[in-house]
Amino acid sequence: MSHVLGPDATTDPHTRSETLGTGPGPHATANVMLVRHGESVANARHLFTGVIDVGLTPAGEQECVLAGQRLAGTGWIPDVICTSELVRGWRTAELMRTAWPSSVPVARDWRLNERNYGALSGFRKSEIAERFGHERFIHWRRSLEGRPPPLAPGTLALWRTLSPFDVLPPEALTATESLADVVARVRPWVREILGGHVAAGRRVLLVAHGNSLRAVCAVLDRLDGAELAALNLPNARPLAYRLRTPTGGLPESQVRGGDYLDPGAARAEAAAIAAEGGT
């Protein structure tokens, strides 16, 4: 299993040791690639970002271009790119798409948006940990059920007038979300959209966010709360999945946890994320 454990864990018995290069490997038969967006301006400042619609840093944009080029260099070609309605998601998709000579369609869906951190949005993570204590900070950030304090009604109403939420349904922006809430909104997308693409034989590049992709992994790998709390996804590191679609059921992974294109770098970066409190 390629997922990286949290800072209190020691070893992951499911971790795979093979290195993916440009020759035939576990990625060659992948029908889905998961990619977290490149570094955002809020990532660089260690903020609770959530649904705040921020762009990529110049370094983050370069990460995306390189990720696309490395993926294209393996011979893997997507038939469709699925991403969120937030700019750091679809901008990453656009930059990666330049790696392929033919135009690959991009489909946006608000259900792939990042988790809403409610009243924590925009604050430095270190400030929240200091103000409320490490235990509550970790509960809000990493647990399945921890739901941060909600946005004030006036703030919620204002944010619904801003892009992209001004053209999305009201349920696209709630006052706050737990990770369980994100899993609940992602699950129908996995069943209907991702499952439909896979059943039709299409290769999907899925570009989204730390928590919406954690939720996708929770569905695909049938993760429990402890496994999900330990999961950290680094920016702009393609994660290959080979999915099967049981008739009428949710897609599921043939290899639990998938395989990173750059496993050594991905593990190191995910461990650094875990040391800061997680995705």
C-alpha positions in Angstrom: 0.0 0.0 0.0 1.6 3.3 -1.1 -0.2 5.5 1.4 2.0 7.1 4.0 1.3 6.7 7.7 1.1 9.6 10.2 3.8 10.9 12.4 3.1 8.5 15.3 3.3 5.4 13.1 6.4 3.4 12.5 6.0 1.1 9.5 3.3 0.4 7.0 3.1 -3.4 6.3 1.4 -2.6 3.0 4.1 -0.3 1.6 5.3 -1.5 -1.7 9.0 -1.2 -2.5 9.2 -1.2 -6.3 10.3 2.0 -8.1 8.3 3.2 -11.1 10.5 4.3 -14.0 9.7 4.9 -17.7 9.5 1.3 -18.6 6.7 -1.2 -18.0 5.6 -1.1 -14.4 2.5 -1.0 -12.2 1.4 2.3 -13.7 1.3 0.9 -17.3 -2.1 -0.8 -16.7 -3.5 1.9 -14.5 -6.9 3.2 -15.6 -6.9 6.1 -13.0 -4.2 8.5 -11.9 -4.8 10.6 -8.7 -2.9 13.9 -8.4 -3.2 16.4 -5.7 -2.9 20.0 -7.1 0.5 21.7 -7.1 1.6 23.9 -4.2 -0.9 26.8 -3.6 -0.1 30.2 -2.1 -1.9 29.0 1.0 0.1 25.8 1.2 3.2 27.9 1.2 1.9 29.9 4.1 0.7 26.8 6.0 -2.9 28.1 6.2 -6.2 26.2 6.6 -7.3 26.8 3.0 -10.4 24.6 2.4 -12.8 26.3 0.0 -10.9 29.6 -0.2 -10.2 29.9 -3.9 -6.4 30.5 -4.1 -4.1 30.0 -7.0 -0.8 28.1 -7.4 2.7 29.5 -6.5 5.2 29.7 -9.4 6.9 26.6 -7.9 3.5 24.9 -7.8 2.9 25.6 -11.4 6.3 24.1 -12.3 5.5 21.0 -10.3 2.3 20.5 -12.3 4.1 20.9 -15.7 6.8 18.4 -14.6 4.2 15.9 -13.2 2.5 15.9 -16.6 5.7 15.5 -18.5 6.9 12.6 -16.3 3.5 10.9 -16.6 3.5 11.4 -20.4 7.0 10.1 -20.5 5.8 6.7 -19.3 3.4 6.4 -22.3 0.3 6.8 -20.1 -2.3 9.0 -21.8 -5.6 10.1 -20.2 -8.9 10.0 -22.1 -10.4 12.5 -19.7 -9.3 14.8 -16.9 -11.6 15.2 -13.9 -11.1 18.1 -11.5 -12.7 20.4 -9.0 -14.3 23.9 -9.4 -11.5 25.5 -7.4 -8.8 27.3 -9.4 -5.8 25.4 -7.9 -7.5 22.2 -9.0 -8.4 23.1 -12.6 -5.2 25.1 -13.1 -3.2 22.0 -12.2 -5.3 20.0 -14.7 -4.6 22.6 -17.4 -0.9 22.7 -16.8 -0.6 18.9 -16.8 -2.7 18.6 -19.9 0.1 20.5 -21.9 2.2 17.3 -21.7 0.0 15.5 -24.3 -0.1 16.7 -27.9 -3.8 16.0 -28.4 -6.4 17.9 -26.5 -7.7 16.0 -23.5 -11.2 17.0 -22.2 -11.4 18.5 -18.7 -14.6 18.0 -16.6 -15.1 20.0 -13.4 -17.3 18.9 -10.5 -17.9 20.7 -7.2 -18.1 17.4 -5.4 -14.3 17.2 -5.9 -13.7 20.5 -4.1 -11.6 20.7 -1.0 -13.1 20.2 2.4 -14.6 23.3 4.0 -12.7 24.0 7.3 -15.4 26.4 8.4 -14.3 29.1 10.8 -10.7 27.8 10.7 -10.4 28.9 7.1 -7.6 31.4 6.4 -5.9 30.9 9.8 -2.3 29.6 10.2 -2.4 26.0 11.3 0.2 26.7 14.0 -2.1 29.5 15.4 -5.1 27.1 15.6 -3.0 24.4 17.4 -1.7 27.0 19.9 -5.1 28.5 20.5 -7.1 25.3 20.9 -4.5 22.7 21.8 -2.9 20.0 19.8 -5.5 17.4 20.6 -8.4 19.4 19.3 -6.3 20.6 16.3 -5.6 17.0 15.3 -9.3 16.0 15.9 -10.5 18.7 13.5 -7.8 18.1 11.0 -7.3 14.3 10.9 -10.3 12.5 12.4 -13.2 11.2 10.3 -15.9 12.8 12.4 -14.2 16.0 13.6 -16.2 19.0 12.3 -14.6 22.4 12.8 -16.6 25.4 14.1 -18.9 26.6 11.3 -18.7 29.8 9.3 -20.9 32.6 10.6 -24.2 32.9 8.7 -23.2 36.2 7.2 -19.8 34.9 6.1 -21.5 31.8 4.5 -24.0 34.0 2.7 -21.1 36.3 1.4 -19.0 33.4 0.2 -21.9 32.0 -1.7 -21.9 35.2 -3.8 -18.2 34.7 -4.7 -16.7 32.6 -7.5 -17.1 29.7 -8.0 -20.0 29.2 -5.6 -22.1 31.9 -7.2 -22.9 29.5 -10.0 -23.0 26.3 -8.0 -25.9 24.7 -6.0 -26.2 25.7 -2.3 -25.0 22.3 -1.2 -21.6 23.0 -2.8 -20.8 25.3 0.2 -22.0 24.3 3.7 -21.0 26.1 7.0 -18.4 23.4 7.8 -17.4 19.8 6.9 -15.9 16.8 8.6 -13.9 14.4 6.5 -16.9 12.0 6.8 -19.0 14.7 5.1 -16.5 14.9 2.2 -16.6 11.1 1.8 -20.4 11.3 1.7 -20.3 13.8 -1.2 -17.5 12.1 -3.1 -19.0 8.6 -2.9 -21.8 9.2 -5.5 -19.3 10.8 -7.8 -17.0 7.8 -7.6 -19.9 5.5 -8.3 -21.5 7.4 -11.1 -18.8 9.4 -12.9 -15.5 7.6 -12.1 -17.2 4.2 -12.3 -18.8 5.1 -15.6 -15.5 6.1 -17.2 -13.8 3.0 -15.9 -16.6 0.7 -17.2 -16.3 2.4 -20.6 -12.6 1.6 -20.7 -11.4 5.2 -20.3 -8.3 6.3 -18.5 -9.0 9.0 -16.0 -6.6 11.7 -14.6 -8.2 12.8 -11.4 -6.8 16.1 -10.2 -8.2 17.4 -6.9 -7.3 18.2 -3.3 -5.7 16.7 -0.2 -9.0 15.9 1.5 -11.2 15.2 -1.5 -8.6 12.7 -2.7 -8.3 11.2 0.7 -12.1 10.7 0.5 -11.8 9.1 -2.9 -9.1 6.7 -1.5 -11.4 5.9 1.4 -14.0 4.8 -1.1 -11.7 2.9 -3.5 -9.6 1.2 -0.8 -12.4 0.8 1.8 -10.3 2.6 4.4 -11.4 2.6 8.0 -11.0 5.7 10.2 -7.5 4.9 11.5 -6.2 4.2 8.0 -7.8 7.4 6.7 -6.3 9.5 9.5 -2.8 8.1 8.6 -3.2 9.0 4.9 -1.2 12.0 3.5 -1.0 12.9 -0.2 1.8 15.1 -1.4 1.4 17.8 -4.0 1.7 16.9 -7.7 2.8 13.3 -7.3 0.8 10.9 -9.6 -0.7 7.9 -7.8 -1.6 5.0 -10.1 -4.7 2.9 -9.5 -6.1 -0.1 -11.4 -9.8 -0.2 -10.7 -12.4 -2.8 -11.3 -16.1 -2.0 -11.3 -18.4 -4.7 -9.9 -21.8 -4.7 -11.6 -23.9 -2.0 -9.9 -21.3 -1.4 -7.2 -18.6 1.0 -6.3 -15.3 0.8 -8.2 -12.5 -0.8 -6.1 -8.8 -1.0 -6.4 -7.1 -4.2 -7.5 -4.0 -3.1 -5.5 -5.0 -1.4 -2.3 -3.3 2.0 -2.0 -2.1 2.3 -5.6 1.4 2.9 -6.7 3.2 6.3 -6.9 5.1 7.2 -10.0 7.9 8.6 -7.7 7.5 6.5 -4.6 10.6 7.6 -2.8 9.9 11.3 -3.2 6.2 10.9 -2.5 6.9 9.1 0.8 9.4 11.7 1.9 7.0 14.6 1.1 4.0 12.8 2.7 6.0 12.2 5.8 6.8 15.9 6.0 3.1 16.7 5.7 2.3 14.2 8.5 4.9 15.9 10.7 3.0 19.1 10.3 -0.2 17.5 11.4 -1.4 16.0 8.1 -3.1 17.0 4.9 
